[in-house]
Amino acid sequence: MKRLFLIATALFCVVGFALFPARDARAGVTRVGIGAAAMIGTHREFLGIKATGIVIEPALRISHRIGRFTLVGEGVSTLGPIDASGTNSPLQSIELSYVNFVLRYHLSHSMTFGVGESIYNQLSTYQYNFGTISPPPNFSYLVGSIARERTRAVGARFELRDELYRSQRTHLEALLAVNPRLTARWTNSTVLLYSNGPSRALPSNFVIPEAGSQIDASIENSVRERRYTLAYGLRYVNLSMDFPNHLLADRNAFVIPFVGISRTFGH
């Protein structure tokens, strides 16, 4: 969390510097955009495969360019809850969020290479039913539980971006990014359910490490009109995480159509 705060602080300091002294040409160009992303795909774990529905959520992107360097921050606060179905697993829903921070270097007019960091959060909710019991009025029996498993994965991000086509108003580009190694911590919280209504939370004092990798590829087309740009495209993300001893923690494979509008500030 501290690392996320420091990176976010640095990004918004740069954005603030760009917005206020906009009349100074050395301040560069800042682009702020908002849009929507729809996630379609599968969530897999050692308990089985769960097909997800379609979830549409807002997305934010901020970038600032000075010379050959561009600092980019993008993210989605929450994707979900996504209802899970398709197996007899107790998994009920999944919530996802991510943030990417990347510093890009313009190798040429059309190609950039970027280095940064990704932060990825996942919340999985499970419900276990132990059976139906009809106790006498003054007795209480344990009939089920709700478990919430949280994972935060963090790792270095490397990306290569190339323009496929450019005209006076339109711009088509492709991007390939990888996180060769993501490390994470898994925590669990459980609420016990009783037959006569009350529930009780169990404290969670243990953490299980996870490790994995991610591939992130996209193609995007944009149309510019003065200071405004409409962008739309398709993104593919494949994230795989393992517990120790190579036991699958989860694997998420998603196709993400997206659309957004942005505005530029500065020169």
Helices and strands as residue ranges (DSSP letters): H 2-19, G 25-27, E 29-45, E 48-51, E 55-66, E 69-83, E 91-106, E 111-129, E 142-166, E 170-194, E 199-202, E 208-225, E 228-243, G 244-246, E 247-266
